[in-house]
Amino acid sequence: MATPSHSLSYAGCNFLRQRLVLSTLSGRPVKIRKIRARDDNPGLRDFEASFIRLLDKITNGSRIEINQTGTTLYYQPGLLYGGSVEHDCSVLRGIGYYLESLLCLAPFMKHPLRIVLRGVTNDQVDPSVDVLKTTALPVLKQFGIDGESLELKIVRRGMPPGGGGEVIFSCPIRKVLKPIQLTDPGKIKRIRGMAYSVRVSPQMANRIVDSARSILNKFIPDIYIYTDHMKGINSGKSPGFGLSLVAETINGTFLGAELTSNPQGQGVAVLPEDLGRNCAKLLLEEIYRGGCVDSTNQSLALLFMTLGQQDVSKVLLGPLSPYTIEFLRHLKSFFQIMFKIETKPCGEERKGGDKVLMTCVGIGFSNLSKTLK
């Protein structure tokens, strides 16, 4: 475990989650200044304050100081504690905003984490709970974090602006993570999906499925898209519909894509046919980008490679997203780790876009919070 050395200082509200998550894992305090200092409405937003409260709930002994205007934040991390937690997320962002960070922290708790999150399950900004369930959990399994207790369950759906959704996430703890060698994604063997509709006609979901299949059937026969129409209290507080698709390869790589209808009273109404077609095209684009981890989970995989045993890990990714590039810079600041980055041009094989092979040696991070049995 890194010694709590000098604190790191940042300015601006960007990448707040990355900084706080890496601070918690490395044990290094972090100070963030000038958070929207020149904005008409300066300081931390509700959803960021909610995220800080969540960190406070799952850690023990964290010290958090925020100034009067909310433009400066000092965070001194405590020990990751875990256990059973409930949290009401802000409806301004999806549950995926909070869940992405919990996926990074959950394996390193003192007690296995079981958390109930309430809020918006599917929105247009953050990865939905459906996509994280089908693409992020397999990434965790690659690193040896698996078992019956690894579960992400949607109890209720909640669409923006009202929310009202509820998910349960539970994750086992691990002493160490195993290194990975994921260099061949393999060919796509099947496509699965989930078309959901809440507080609208159940026929919407069927119309989405038909239009998505009209595009995907040209490429592969093994397609099954489930329809999920939740009623009553399970359907949350706002109407909406959407589709999440995931393509699985012969080597066990999962690539996901999703689209959600516009929130009630915002923007123009979306036809379910258009939404299905556009989502299918997004999935084809994600397959073109390729790699062994899809673009949503690149930073999760790179973090676990960093924290792995002192052994070489390799992963082949599609083009790096701007979020991932910034994450690599943060990994260098917090853990002094550098990745070897090799570009792999697509060549004649017609395997989509250019790829990047990321290699690093893990720092041998050991879960010191875990109690010895």
JOLINLIN-V447397 format. One record per pair of residues at least 4 apart in sequence whose C-alpha atoms are under 6 Angstrom apart, sorted by the first residue. I is the first residue (numbers start at 1). J is the second residue. Records with the same first field share a line. If there is no record, write none. Layout:
BEGIN
I = J / J
END
This chain:
BEGIN
2 = 26
4 = 27 / 28
7 = 28 / 29 / 30
8 = 30
9 = 30 / 31 / 32
10 = 32
11 = 32 / 33 / 34
12 = 34 / 35
13 = 35
17 = 21
19 = 23
22 = 26
23 = 27 / 28
24 = 77
27 = 77
29 = 75 / 76
30 = 74 / 75
31 = 73 / 74
32 = 72 / 73
33 = 72
34 = 71
35 = 43 / 71
36 = 42 / 43
37 = 42 / 71
43 = 69 / 70 / 71
44 = 70
47 = 90
58 = 81 / 82
59 = 78 / 79 / 80 / 81
60 = 78 / 79 / 81
61 = 78
62 = 76 / 77 / 78
63 = 75 / 76
64 = 74 / 75
65 = 73 / 74
66 = 70 / 72 / 73
67 = 72
80 = 109
81 = 109 / 110
82 = 109 / 111 / 112 / 113
83 = 111 / 112 / 113
84 = 114 / 115
85 = 115
86 = 115 / 116
87 = 117
88 = 117 / 118
89 = 118 / 119
91 = 119 / 120 / 163
94 = 120 / 121 / 123 / 126
95 = 120 / 121
96 = 100 / 126 / 127 / 128 / 129
97 = 126
102 = 106
107 = 173 / 174
108 = 173 / 367
110 = 369 / 370
112 = 172 / 173
113 = 170 / 171
114 = 169 / 170
115 = 168 / 169
116 = 167 / 168
117 = 166 / 167
118 = 165 / 166
119 = 163 / 164 / 165
120 = 158 / 159 / 163 / 165
121 = 129 / 157 / 158 / 165
122 = 128 / 159
124 = 260
131 = 135
132 = 136
133 = 137
135 = 254
140 = 145
141 = 145 / 146
143 = 177 / 178
146 = 150
149 = 171 / 172
150 = 170 / 171
151 = 169 / 170
152 = 168 / 169
153 = 167 / 168
154 = 167
155 = 166 / 167
156 = 165 / 166 / 234
157 = 165 / 235 / 236
158 = 163 / 164 / 165 / 236
159 = 163 / 238
160 = 263
162 = 237 / 238
163 = 236 / 237
164 = 236 / 237
165 = 236
175 = 366 / 367
176 = 366
177 = 308
178 = 308
179 = 308 / 313
180 = 313
181 = 313 / 314
182 = 314 / 315
183 = 315 / 316
185 = 251 / 253 / 291 / 292
186 = 249 / 250 / 251
187 = 249 / 250
188 = 248 / 249
189 = 248 / 249 / 250
190 = 222 / 247 / 248
191 = 223 / 246 / 247
192 = 223 / 224 / 225 / 245 / 246
193 = 225 / 244 / 245 / 246
194 = 225 / 226 / 227 / 243 / 244
195 = 205 / 227 / 242 / 243
196 = 205 / 227 / 228 / 229 / 241 / 242
197 = 205 / 229 / 241
198 = 229 / 230 / 235 / 239 / 240
199 = 239
205 = 227
208 = 272 / 273 / 276
211 = 273 / 276 / 277
212 = 276 / 277 / 280
213 = 217
217 = 221
230 = 234 / 235
231 = 235
240 = 261
241 = 261
242 = 259 / 260 / 261
243 = 258 / 259
244 = 257 / 258
245 = 256 / 257
246 = 255 / 256
247 = 254 / 255
248 = 253 / 254
249 = 253
253 = 292
255 = 294
257 = 282 / 283
258 = 279
259 = 279
288 = 352 / 353
289 = 318 / 353
290 = 318
291 = 316 / 317 / 318
292 = 316 / 317
299 = 324
304 = 308
305 = 362
306 = 362
307 = 362 / 363 / 365
308 = 362 / 364
309 = 362 / 364
310 = 361 / 362 / 363 / 364
311 = 361 / 362
312 = 360 / 361
313 = 359 / 360
314 = 358 / 359
315 = 357 / 358
316 = 356 / 357
317 = 355 / 356
318 = 355
319 = 355
331 = 335
332 = 336 / 337
339 = 359 / 360
340 = 358 / 359
341 = 357 / 358
342 = 356 / 357
343 = 355 / 356
344 = 354 / 355 / 356
345 = 354
346 = 353 / 354
END
